[in-house]
Amino acid sequence: MKTFLWLALCSAPGLDLAYKAKTGHLGANPVSTLLHECGSWALNFLMITLAARPLTRLTGWAWPMRRRRMLGLFAAFYATAHFTVYLVLDRELALGEISKDLTKRPYIVMGFLAWLLMVPLAVTSTDGMVRRLGRRWGKLHRLVYASALAGIIHFLWLVKSDRTEPLTYLAGFAALMGWRLWAARRPLVYGSVTN
């Protein structure tokens, strides 16, 4: 029952966007709205995933770590939706336009890198892959840091005027990484720090 509630909660932003798209409530530029919302939710879920370990250590709650893989998979889902909207609705699968973007718009390259780094994380998020990879699983899943940072840089480079939102993500990421560095210096109290 709890897993179902978590799935419903994590799916809610996507279902809301789908409903608004179907009923024509995405505003004057629906493609732009979809791109922004899917990208924002990908970053939101990435940040929540990264906050799971500090939250567990600071509060003693077990649920953040138990739900971390699910949260990471939803980050990958929303990032894939963001990428798909860009490819299909924004660029209409026009390879020439996509190639131009990759050569002339660095933020597109950074966004693609962020998504690409998520792919192996999503593929190896099953219990079977955790067992199969053993200790290598934890090392591989440290790619989440690079993916999150690339996603934030993608957003920062994209925005032309008010950078409050991407800078807020950057500040949150810096705080989470700062906590990890601090916790790594206190292994007797906080244990070893992995992803």
Backbone as CSV, one residue per row, in Angstrom:
resi,resn,N_x,N_y,N_z,CA_x,CA_y,CA_z,C_x,C_y,C_z
1,MET,0.829,-1.207,0.000,0.000,0.000,0.000,0.868,1.264,0.000
2,LYS,1.928,1.272,0.841,2.802,2.444,0.904,3.490,2.683,-0.435
3,THR,3.918,1.581,-1.092,4.579,1.717,-2.394,3.624,2.324,-3.407
4,PHE,2.363,1.895,-3.378,1.363,2.447,-4.298,1.188,3.945,-4.062
5,LEU,1.143,4.356,-2.795,0.981,5.777,-2.473,2.180,6.588,-2.966
6,TRP,3.390,6.033,-2.811,4.591,6.710,-3.303,4.556,6.823,-4.823
7,LEU,4.153,5.747,-5.497,4.044,5.784,-6.960,3.043,6.844,-7.407
8,ALA,1.909,6.909,-6.717,0.882,7.896,-7.062,1.400,9.306,-6.846
9,LEU,2.095,9.521,-5.737,2.638,10.847,-5.421,3.673,11.279,-6.455
10,CYS,4.579,10.374,-6.812,5.637,10.692,-7.778,5.096,10.846,-9.197
11,SER,4.007,10.158,-9.488,3.396,10.245,-10.825,2.521,11.477,-10.984
12,ALA,2.108,12.073,-9.870,1.140,13.180,-9.911,1.555,14.337,-10.823
13,PRO,2.814,14.806,-10.784,3.171,15.916,-11.689,3.008,15.550,-13.164
14,GLY,3.395,14.327,-13.526,3.264,13.881,-14.911,1.811,13.747,-15.327
15,LEU,0.984,13.205,-14.439,-0.448,13.057,-14.738,-1.114,14.424,-14.869
16,ASP,-0.687,15.361,-14.010,-1.228,16.718,-14.079,-0.868,17.375,-15.423
17,LEU,0.388,17.203,-15.849,0.814,17.757,-17.140,0.053,17.114,-18.299
18,ALA,-0.139,15.798,-18.227,-0.878,15.090,-19.282,-2.319,15.596,-19.357
19,TYR,-2.925,15.806,-18.197,-4.310,16.308,-18.160,-4.378,17.719,-18.751
20,LYS,-3.434,18.579,-18.362,-3.415,19.955,-18.885,-3.163,19.972,-20.390
21,ALA,-2.310,19.059,-20.861,-2.049,18.980,-22.301,-3.312,18.557,-23.045
22,LYS,-4.025,17.584,-22.485,-5.236,17.077,-23.156,-6.342,18.117,-23.165
23,THR,-6.428,18.929,-22.109,-7.527,19.901,-22.004,-7.119,21.299,-22.485
24,GLY,-5.889,21.425,-23.008,-5.447,22.708,-23.550,-5.165,23.767,-22.504
25,HIS,-4.668,23.347,-21.343,-4.381,24.290,-20.250,-2.888,24.437,-19.963
26,LEU,-2.073,24.388,-21.008,-0.624,24.547,-20.819,-0.133,25.953,-21.175
27,GLY,-1.071,26.871,-21.419,-0.693,28.246,-21.698,-0.483,28.514,-23.179
28,ALA,0.066,29.694,-23.447,0.229,30.152,-24.836,1.258,29.338,-25.601
29,ASN,2.264,28.828,-24.898,3.317,28.026,-25.547,3.402,26.669,-24.847
30,PRO,2.517,25.727,-25.227,2.451,24.448,-24.511,3.739,23.637,-24.557
31,VAL,4.462,23.677,-25.679,5.705,22.900,-25.788,6.738,23.434,-24.802
32,SER,6.856,24.756,-24.724,7.784,25.377,-23.787,7.413,25.039,-22.342
33,THR,6.111,25.052,-22.045,5.643,24.709,-20.694,6.000,23.267,-20.362
34,LEU,5.748,22.349,-21.304,6.078,20.938,-21.084,7.577,20.751,-20.863
35,LEU,8.383,21.416,-21.693,9.846,21.319,-21.546,10.278,21.775,-20.162
36,HIS,9.788,22.949,-19.760,10.197,23.506,-18.468,9.739,22.633,-17.306
37,GLU,8.468,22.217,-17.334,7.919,21.443,-16.220,8.595,20.075,-16.089
38,CYS,8.768,19.376,-17.211,9.431,18.056,-17.150,10.875,18.198,-16.669
39,GLY,11.572,19.221,-17.169,12.947,19.449,-16.730,13.028,19.795,-15.261
40,SER,12.115,20.647,-14.799,12.105,21.029,-13.380,11.829,19.831,-12.486
41,TRP,10.876,18.994,-12.895,10.570,17.820,-12.066,11.721,16.812,-12.070
42,ALA,12.436,16.718,-13.184,13.626,15.851,-13.200,14.638,16.343,-12.175
43,LEU,14.889,17.654,-12.148,15.827,18.210,-11.176,15.298,18.074,-9.748
44,ASN,13.998,18.293,-9.566,13.413,18.136,-8.222,13.649,16.731,-7.684
45,PHE,13.364,15.734,-8.516,13.532,14.355,-8.065,15.004,14.001,-7.865
46,LEU,15.878,14.559,-8.697,17.317,14.343,-8.491,17.759,14.900,-7.141
47,MET,17.316,16.118,-6.823,17.705,16.745,-5.564,17.141,15.973,-4.367
48,ILE,15.898,15.518,-4.487,15.303,14.733,-3.399,16.069,13.424,-3.213
49,THR,16.461,12.807,-4.334,17.250,11.566,-4.274,18.574,11.802,-3.554
50,LEU,19.238,12.904,-3.898,20.517,13.219,-3.253,20.340,13.576,-1.775
51,ALA,19.173,14.069,-1.420,18.923,14.451,-0.021,18.553,13.261,0.857
52,ALA,18.318,12.084,0.250,17.842,10.924,1.019,18.824,10.520,2.109
53,ARG,20.113,10.411,1.768,21.090,9.973,2.771,21.256,10.996,3.895
54,PRO,21.476,12.285,3.583,21.574,13.253,4.684,20.330,13.265,5.569
55,LEU,19.150,13.160,4.941,17.913,13.176,5.715,17.840,11.982,6.667
56,THR,18.237,10.813,6.174,18.244,9.617,7.019,19.240,9.768,8.162
57,ARG,20.441,10.270,7.853,21.471,10.419,8.888,21.080,11.450,9.942
58,LEU,20.452,12.531,9.504,20.136,13.621,10.431,18.880,13.370,11.249
59,THR,17.949,12.558,10.721,16.672,12.359,11.420,16.516,10.953,12.005
60,GLY,17.262,9.983,11.447,17.074,8.602,11.870,15.932,7.912,11.139
61,TRP,15.241,8.627,10.232,14.158,8.013,9.452,14.756,7.056,8.433
62,ALA,14.116,5.891,8.270,14.615,4.908,7.315,14.003,5.079,5.923
63,TRP,12.805,5.681,5.843,12.086,5.710,4.566,12.807,6.457,3.448
64,PRO,13.585,7.534,3.716,14.227,8.188,2.562,15.171,7.253,1.793
65,MET,15.931,6.437,2.527,16.853,5.509,1.863,16.097,4.368,1.187
66,ARG,14.975,3.949,1.785,14.195,2.865,1.184,13.534,3.310,-0.128
67,ARG,13.226,4.589,-0.246,12.547,5.111,-1.428,13.501,5.763,-2.425
68,ARG,14.782,5.780,-2.124,15.742,6.521,-2.943,15.798,6.020,-4.389
69,ARG,15.820,4.702,-4.574,15.887,4.181,-5.953,14.646,4.553,-6.752
70,MET,13.477,4.480,-6.117,12.247,4.864,-6.794,12.287,6.342,-7.184
71,LEU,12.762,7.181,-6.272,12.862,8.615,-6.560,13.822,8.867,-7.711
72,GLY,14.935,8.132,-7.728,15.899,8.263,-8.818,15.311,7.839,-10.154
73,LEU,14.495,6.795,-10.129,13.847,6.344,-11.370,12.851,7.384,-11.886
74,PHE,12.170,8.064,-10.971,11.263,9.123,-11.408,12.043,10.322,-11.941
75,ALA,13.224,10.589,-11.397,14.077,11.638,-11.958,14.418,11.290,-13.405
76,ALA,14.781,10.030,-13.636,15.105,9.572,-14.991,13.877,9.631,-15.896
77,PHE,12.719,9.290,-15.355,11.474,9.346,-16.136,11.189,10.763,-16.611
78,TYR,11.247,11.734,-15.692,10.946,13.126,-16.067,12.028,13.706,-16.977
79,ALA,13.278,13.293,-16.783,14.349,13.740,-17.684,14.131,13.182,-19.090
80,THR,13.691,11.926,-19.169,13.418,11.312,-20.472,12.215,11.980,-21.134
81,ALA,11.209,12.333,-20.342,10.053,13.060,-20.883,10.502,14.423,-21.420
82,HIS,11.371,15.111,-20.675,11.917,16.414,-21.095,12.657,16.276,-22.428
83,PHE,13.503,15.264,-22.518,14.284,15.015,-23.724,13.378,14.651,-24.903
84,THR,12.349,13.844,-24.639,11.414,13.419,-25.684,10.599,14.604,-26.213
85,VAL,10.150,15.468,-25.309,9.415,16.669,-25.730,10.302,17.523,-26.632
86,TYR,11.562,17.665,-26.250,12.508,18.444,-27.079,12.647,17.819,-28.475
87,LEU,12.891,16.501,-28.520,13.118,15.828,-29.795,11.875,15.803,-30.688
88,VAL,10.733,15.436,-30.093,9.528,15.170,-30.890,8.665,16.411,-31.103
89,LEU,8.380,17.145,-30.028,7.462,18.282,-30.162,8.174,19.584,-30.516
90,ASP,9.342,19.796,-29.936,10.051,21.052,-30.191,10.799,21.011,-31.524
91,ARG,11.544,19.937,-31.764,12.348,19.847,-32.987,11.735,18.931,-34.042
92,GLU,10.626,18.272,-33.713,9.887,17.408,-34.650,10.797,16.394,-35.340
93,LEU,11.757,15.868,-34.591,12.710,14.856,-35.055,13.514,15.301,-36.282
94,ALA,13.642,16.617,-36.478,14.432,17.145,-37.603,15.910,17.057,-37.231
95,LEU,16.608,16.070,-37.805,17.992,15.812,-37.432,18.905,17.006,-37.697
96,GLY,18.604,17.770,-38.764,19.405,18.950,-39.075,19.323,19.980,-37.967
97,GLU,18.110,20.210,-37.459,17.913,21.184,-36.375,18.576,20.704,-35.087
98,ILE,18.450,19.420,-34.820,19.055,18.855,-33.609,20.577,18.963,-33.682
99,SER,21.162,18.670,-34.867,22.622,18.791,-35.035,23.089,20.215,-34.825
100,LYS,22.302,21.186,-35.355,22.655,22.598,-35.158,22.659,22.942,-33.675
101,ASP,21.635,22.462,-32.977,21.554,22.724,-31.531,22.779,22.176,-30.807
102,LEU,23.186,20.967,-31.194,24.329,20.331,-30.520,25.639,21.073,-30.792
103,THR,25.732,21.757,-31.921,26.976,22.464,-32.234,26.950,23.926,-31.802
104,LYS,25.741,24.521,-31.728,25.674,25.956,-31.459,25.119,26.317,-30.090
105,ARG,24.515,25.370,-29.406,23.904,25.667,-28.101,24.481,24.755,-27.036
106,PRO,25.482,25.245,-26.297,26.139,24.399,-25.284,25.183,23.854,-24.222
107,TYR,24.114,24.598,-23.919,23.190,24.110,-22.893,22.477,22.832,-23.340
108,ILE,22.289,22.666,-24.668,21.676,21.432,-25.183,22.619,20.254,-24.954
109,VAL,23.906,20.466,-25.231,24.907,19.407,-25.015,24.949,19.016,-23.539
110,MET,24.918,20.022,-22.646,24.967,19.744,-21.211,23.717,18.992,-20.758
111,GLY,22.571,19.359,-21.301,21.333,18.652,-20.958,21.361,17.213,-21.448
112,PHE,21.876,17.017,-22.671,21.985,15.663,-23.213,22.925,14.818,-22.348
113,LEU,24.035,15.423,-21.905,24.980,14.718,-21.035,24.309,14.316,-19.723
114,ALA,23.529,15.241,-19.140,22.827,14.941,-17.884,21.911,13.739,-18.053
115,TRP,21.167,13.716,-19.170,20.257,12.596,-19.426,21.037,11.303,-19.686
116,LEU,22.102,11.407,-20.480,22.904,10.227,-20.827,23.494,9.566,-19.584
117,LEU,23.915,10.372,-18.617,24.475,9.830,-17.376,23.416,9.120,-16.532
118,MET,22.153,9.489,-16.730,21.070,8.844,-15.981,20.723,7.463,-16.513
119,VAL,20.973,7.247,-17.796,20.541,5.993,-18.426,21.109,4.760,-17.719
120,PRO,22.442,4.667,-17.507,22.939,3.466,-16.814,22.440,3.360,-15.378
121,LEU,22.130,4.488,-14.752,21.610,4.453,-13.377,20.215,3.836,-13.360
122,ALA,19.382,4.251,-14.317,18.026,3.704,-14.388,18.044,2.221,-14.736
123,VAL,18.898,1.853,-15.691,18.970,0.458,-16.157,19.441,-0.478,-15.047
124,THR,20.291,0.023,-14.163,20.860,-0.843,-13.109,20.191,-0.644,-11.754
125,SER,18.961,-0.140,-11.757,18.286,0.131,-10.483,17.414,-1.016,-9.973
126,THR,17.513,-2.168,-10.582,16.738,-3.318,-10.101,17.518,-4.056,-9.007
127,ASP,16.804,-4.815,-8.187,17.461,-5.607,-7.137,18.460,-6.590,-7.745
128,GLY,18.081,-7.170,-8.897,18.968,-8.128,-9.565,20.282,-7.489,-9.978
129,MET,20.234,-6.254,-10.500,21.459,-5.570,-10.906,22.298,-5.163,-9.710
130,VAL,21.643,-4.813,-8.609,22.388,-4.470,-7.384,23.191,-5.688,-6.937
131,ARG,22.548,-6.871,-6.958,23.250,-8.101,-6.559,24.357,-8.448,-7.540
132,ARG,24.065,-8.317,-8.834,25.025,-8.694,-9.866,26.270,-7.810,-9.841
133,LEU,26.069,-6.529,-9.639,27.203,-5.598,-9.679,27.958,-5.501,-8.361
134,GLY,27.303,-5.872,-7.267,27.979,-5.828,-5.966,28.482,-4.427,-5.632
135,ARG,29.759,-4.336,-5.238,30.323,-3.035,-4.850,30.391,-2.063,-6.024
136,ARG,30.482,-2.614,-7.242,30.549,-1.740,-8.428,29.268,-0.938,-8.601
137,TRP,28.158,-1.454,-8.060,26.882,-0.746,-8.187,26.970,0.632,-7.523
138,GLY,27.496,0.690,-6.319,27.627,1.963,-5.608,28.522,2.932,-6.346
139,LYS,29.627,2.403,-6.902,30.550,3.270,-7.654,29.877,3.822,-8.907
140,LEU,29.153,2.956,-9.623,28.452,3.394,-10.825,27.422,4.468,-10.493
141,HIS,26.715,4.274,-9.385,25.626,5.186,-9.052,26.107,6.527,-8.498
142,ARG,27.404,6.680,-8.354,27.936,8.010,-8.028,27.843,8.951,-9.231
143,LEU,27.535,8.386,-10.399,27.288,9.224,-11.576,26.121,10.182,-11.358
144,VAL,25.294,9.891,-10.352,24.157,10.766,-10.078,24.622,12.183,-9.766
145,TYR,25.791,12.326,-9.139,26.298,13.669,-8.823,26.596,14.438,-10.106
146,ALA,27.282,13.775,-11.036,27.632,14.417,-12.303,26.371,14.738,-13.103
147,SER,25.402,13.827,-13.080,24.152,14.051,-13.806,23.405,15.257,-13.251
148,ALA,23.312,15.337,-11.928,22.616,16.457,-11.297,23.313,17.780,-11.619
149,LEU,24.641,17.795,-11.516,25.384,19.022,-11.798,25.230,19.433,-13.265
150,ALA,25.304,18.464,-14.170,25.124,18.758,-15.600,23.718,19.295,-15.863
151,GLY,22.716,18.736,-15.194,21.343,19.211,-15.357,21.173,20.646,-14.869
152,ILE,21.811,20.954,-13.755,21.729,22.314,-13.209,22.445,23.301,-14.127
153,ILE,23.622,22.915,-14.644,24.352,23.784,-15.571,23.537,23.991,-16.851
154,HIS,22.911,22.922,-17.338,22.021,23.017,-18.503,20.957,24.094,-18.278
155,PHE,20.332,24.069,-17.112,19.287,25.028,-16.766,19.867,26.443,-16.643
156,LEU,21.022,26.540,-15.997,21.671,27.838,-15.781,22.057,28.485,-17.104
157,TRP,22.611,27.712,-18.018,23.018,28.236,-19.328,21.814,28.564,-20.213
158,LEU,20.713,27.861,-19.991,19.499,28.078,-20.784,18.848,29.422,-20.458
159,VAL,18.813,29.755,-19.170,18.103,30.952,-18.719,18.878,32.210,-19.102
160,LYS,18.162,33.159,-19.680,18.820,34.383,-20.157,18.695,35.548,-19.165
161,SER,17.609,35.604,-18.404,17.413,36.771,-17.536,17.407,36.406,-16.054
162,ASP,16.251,36.049,-15.521,16.152,35.747,-14.088,16.685,34.339,-13.806
163,ARG,17.835,34.285,-13.158,18.473,32.989,-12.892,18.215,32.467,-11.482
164,THR,17.218,33.006,-10.822,16.932,32.622,-9.436,16.702,31.120,-9.298
165,GLU,15.876,30.553,-10.176,15.526,29.127,-10.063,16.742,28.221,-10.256
166,PRO,17.515,28.368,-11.356,18.680,27.484,-11.479,19.727,27.708,-10.385
167,LEU,19.872,28.946,-9.918,20.843,29.216,-8.841,20.378,28.595,-7.525
168,THR,19.061,28.484,-7.337,18.531,27.810,-6.143,18.895,26.323,-6.172
169,TYR,18.748,25.702,-7.360,19.161,24.300,-7.495,20.661,24.158,-7.235
170,LEU,21.451,25.086,-7.761,22.905,25.030,-7.576,23.268,25.156,-6.102
171,ALA,22.593,26.063,-5.393,22.848,26.235,-3.954,22.478,24.969,-3.183
172,GLY,21.343,24.355,-3.548,20.930,23.110,-2.901,21.924,21.992,-3.151
173,PHE,22.395,21.889,-4.391,23.384,20.869,-4.746,24.682,21.097,-3.963
174,ALA,25.130,22.356,-3.895,26.366,22.681,-3.160,26.223,22.326,-1.678
175,ALA,25.044,22.590,-1.111,24.812,22.268,0.300,24.858,20.756,0.528
176,LEU,24.233,19.997,-0.372,24.234,18.533,-0.232,25.645,17.958,-0.387
177,MET,26.422,18.505,-1.340,27.794,18.031,-1.519,28.669,18.451,-0.333
178,GLY,28.404,19.644,0.193,29.133,20.098,1.381,28.873,19.184,2.570
179,TRP,27.624,18.766,2.727,27.291,17.836,3.816,28.048,16.525,3.649
180,ARG,28.122,16.033,2.421,28.817,14.768,2.176,30.300,14.875,2.519
181,LEU,30.915,15.987,2.141,32.329,16.184,2.475,32.522,16.246,3.983
182,TRP,31.614,16.933,4.654,31.692,17.041,6.116,31.488,15.670,6.763
183,ALA,30.495,14.925,6.291,30.201,13.607,6.857,31.339,12.627,6.598
184,ALA,32.027,12.781,5.450,33.139,11.878,5.128,34.296,12.049,6.111
185,ARG,34.390,13.217,6.744,35.459,13.460,7.727,35.096,12.930,9.101
186,ARG,33.862,12.452,9.254,33.404,11.950,10.559,32.898,10.510,10.420
187,PRO,33.743,9.587,9.905,33.277,8.214,9.628,32.836,7.445,10.860
188,LEU,33.405,7.754,12.020,33.026,7.006,13.219,31.603,7.340,13.657
189,VAL,31.168,8.568,13.373,29.834,8.985,13.772,28.814,8.724,12.672
190,TYR,29.213,9.033,11.415,28.244,8.997,10.334,28.442,7.851,9.360
191,GLY,29.504,7.064,9.516,29.730,5.960,8.595,30.297,6.442,7.294
192,SER,30.626,5.516,6.415,31.183,5.899,5.132,30.098,6.513,4.266
193,VAL,30.492,7.451,3.432,29.539,8.152,2.574,29.632,7.622,1.158
194,THR,28.530,7.107,0.680,28.449,6.717,-0.724,27.361,7.571,-1.347
195,ASN,26.855,7.154,-2.493,25.837,7.975,-3.134,24.578,7.993,-2.311
